Amino acid sequence: MTMTTPRRAAGSKRAERLEARITTEQKRLLQDAAAAQGRTLTDFVVGSLVETATRVLEERDLVVLGAKDRDMFVRSVLAPPALEGGRLARAVRRHQRAAR
């Protein structure tokens, strides 16, 4: 999965600061990777962090169903259960009348 790094809006300023203690080896690795992409160390690190954070949040929001759950969901969509009397049935009727 290829993701693009969100770009700063035109005219926006970086006002926040983030600090981290890393080893010499980690810094060398990050510098080499940044150079390989023709980016500054700061741009590489911030871009990588944003990409990772975006992916983590997207994965958190992804609903993964097992085969049994998926089959039950599909059956419910294709043949929804009949609405019995009650608040939900009244709400659906109100919505249908309002949509006309």
WOVENKA-V9900 format. One record per helix or strand. SS is the DSSP state (alpha for helix, beta for strand). FROM is the first residue (numbers start at 1). TO is the last residue. Records with the same first field share a line. If there is no record, write none. Layout:
SS=FROM-TO  FROM-TO
This chain:
alpha=24-36  41-61  67-78  87-99
